[in-house]
Amino acid sequence: MRSFWKTDYEAYEQLVALGNSTVTCIKEYMNGSLKTDTIYILEMVLEDLGG
């Protein structure tokens, strides 16, 4: 597992804190135009929220 920078972890924490309501939005937002780090964070949020 790669380590998070502080801002990466803060973004992750905030998205997880929003809960399952964010799963649909994240799935719609994910596409090939995102940076690799952004995709990684969003995938971890989806995994932890069961999405």
C-alpha positions as CSV (number, residue, x, y, z in Angstrom):
1,M,0.0,0.0,0.0
2,R,1.4,3.4,-0.9
3,S,1.5,6.0,1.8
4,F,-0.8,9.0,1.6
5,W,0.4,12.6,1.7
6,K,-1.4,14.6,4.4
7,T,-3.8,16.2,1.9
8,D,-4.6,12.9,0.3
9,Y,-5.6,11.4,3.6
10,E,-7.6,14.5,4.5
11,A,-9.5,14.1,1.2
12,Y,-10.0,10.4,1.9
13,E,-11.3,11.1,5.4
14,Q,-13.7,13.7,4.3
15,L,-15.2,11.5,1.5
16,V,-15.6,8.5,3.9
17,A,-17.2,10.8,6.5
18,L,-19.9,11.7,3.9
19,G,-20.8,8.1,3.8
20,N,-22.6,5.9,1.2
21,S,-24.3,8.9,-0.4
22,T,-21.0,9.7,-2.1
23,V,-20.7,6.3,-3.8
24,T,-22.9,7.1,-6.8
25,C,-21.3,10.5,-7.3
26,I,-17.8,9.0,-7.1
27,K,-18.6,6.3,-9.6
28,E,-20.0,8.9,-12.0
29,Y,-17.0,11.1,-11.6
30,M,-14.4,8.4,-12.2
31,N,-13.1,8.3,-15.7
32,G,-9.9,8.2,-17.6
33,S,-9.1,11.9,-17.3
34,L,-8.3,11.8,-13.6
35,K,-4.8,11.7,-12.2
36,T,-3.6,8.4,-10.9
37,D,-3.4,9.6,-7.3
38,T,-7.0,10.8,-7.5
39,I,-8.3,7.5,-8.9
40,Y,-6.4,5.7,-6.2
41,I,-8.0,7.7,-3.4
42,L,-11.5,7.4,-4.9
43,E,-11.0,3.6,-5.3
44,M,-10.0,3.3,-1.7
45,V,-13.1,5.3,-0.6
46,L,-15.4,3.1,-2.7
47,E,-13.7,0.0,-1.2
48,D,-14.1,1.2,2.3
49,L,-17.7,2.2,1.8
50,G,-18.6,-1.1,0.2
51,G,-19.3,0.6,-3.2
